[in-house]
Amino acid sequence: MHKKILCAILAFCLFISSLPVMTSASANADRDLHLVTSYCPDNYLDLRIKGEKLIVTGVLSTGFDSPFWAKMGVSSKNSFYTDEAEYVNITPGKTFSTEISLSSVTEPVSFVVYTNSERYGTYWSYIWHSIYIEPDGAGGYRFQTSPVLENNLEKESYWINPGRYLGSKSSQSNSADYLTGYLNNNLDEETSKKIQALSDEIVQGAKSEYEKVFLLYKWVVENIYYDYDAYYGTSSINTSVSSILDNRRSVCEGYANMLQALIQAQGIPCIKVSTYSLGISTTGKWTDSYIATNSSNHAHNEAFVDGRWIAMDATWDSNNRYENGKYEKRDANCYLYFDITPEVLASDHKIISRPKASEEDTPSSWAQKEVFSAICEGLVPAALQGSYRESITREEFCTLIMNMLCRKNDMNLHEYLKSKKIKLNPNTFTDTSNEYILAANALGIVSGRGNKLFDPRAHITRQEAAAMLARAAKAAGIISPNSEAVFFVDSDKFGSWAADSIAFITALSGSSGTRVMGGTGNNRFSPLDTYTREQSIMSVLRLYECM
């Protein structure tokens, strides 16, 4: 858990400057001289070393609702006081800028920020001994790189299928089994209903998934209390969501469980990450033993929003305490650890374990970029996020195709069918009632095997995939291809019903210039080979780009 250090400061000087600059540089670029604390555009600090000055620009939206004061500076050793500092009056959500002198720095110093609602009085730490600056040995200065950063970056690079970490709401949005998410919060029915109602209430008025996640994060930070009695062993530890709903207190594992449940309730993928953090049970600095440890003492969350996993630690941003049987709010909470950058997270968190897809649930290396893009576009239903190298079934391919058409028109399946004035006949086939199959059949994209059988579990061949993709393209209004035709030496193996579709779809290219379907090498199409799930996802993405 986070250290919150109380420091009484009398402010005698004030420097105010406003410079509306928002950096777009990568957090990894010029790491020695440039550091950004968060990717959140409404709450970040952009730190740049220029000569003997530290330039601090940013936007802070801490727990203060009105303008507040911040003391920013550098501090040597573990001092609560700053060697060089500036006092800044900050309006939440507004850009500010200040400069801090580094001219007297001869040893590693910590960049610190303290905040208070008033100019004089008690200040609380916002950043304290986690970001370090040191002489570079050549007359300049640089940021210290955390010794656990590379470990964290490696674990953050793991392939994770977001659909495996969805919450209950995603399963309510559509009747098709293949759009149903996987419940990871293990909630009983009553608790799940309470979480859903609370989550919906918290995110009212949110205009994006990112804003929803922030509002849910903010609620946990402000309304859950760290249970010091449980931490020190004077009462039992309870990290269950149902207990936290009733008592509003827990330790870090409970904070992470609660936030995960609230985020998943909005149909947003969310995971828990186990870390070793430099909390109150440690010295607060990375020692050799801490760096080497593979044991965890903490947990935080990541949520998948806007095509990326954003890291957040509600425990470390909460000032709320439950101690000696009493609830206590201690000054304003902060949001430093929301959408925190890897460099700053690594200053006090070493990732020990993070979910990682198995090899069979990870796309081939040559497919990963496009599969990930398709997932980000919402083209890959939850249950199809995995087993990428396996052959796809007819049922699964219909789901991909229809989901693509719905996404392109910003409609769910029923809305899309209504716009096309199509009413499904549940008795079309005797071996399936899957609405996506029935919809694809009604649109003329796919047909059955005869005798009212569809054979949904059969694997699809490459020529069948080409035919369905070509018909889907035409259903979307694409009449002619946009690339040169391809000659295949095995065209004599094409089914007569598939030849035109193969010619059409292999001469149609997405925005990247890659054909929706290509050959298998040596000018062959291999029409009777099966089509894999990852190949299907890539073709659907390219067709989506053509629309």
Secondary structure, 3 states (H helix, E strand, C coil): CCCCCEEEECCCCCCCCCCCCCCCCCCCCCCCCEEECECCCCCEEEEEEECCEEEEEEECCCCCCCCEEEEEEEEECCCCCCCEEEEEEECCCCEEEEEEECCCCCCCEEEEEEEECCCCEEEEEEEEEEEEEEECCCCCEEECCCCCHHHHHHHHCCCCCHHHHCCHHHHCCCCCHHHCCCCCCCCCHHHHHHHHHHHHHHCCCCCCHHHHHHHHHHHHHHHCEEEHHHHCCCCCCCCCHHHHHHHCEECHHHHHHHHHHHHHCCCCCEEEEEEEECCCCCCCCCCHHHHHCCCCCEEEEEEEECCEEEEECHHHHCCCEEECCEEECCCCCCCCCECECHHHHCCCEEEEECCCCCHHHCCCCCCHHHHHHHHHCCCCCHHHCCCCCCECEHHHHHHHHHHHHHHHCCCCHHHHHHHCCCCCCCCCCCCCCCHHHHHHHHCCCCCCCECCECCCCCECEHHHHHHHHHHHHHHCCCCCCCCCCCCCCCHHHCCCCCHHHHHHHCCCECCCCCECCCCCECCECCCCCECEHHHHHHHHHHHHHHC
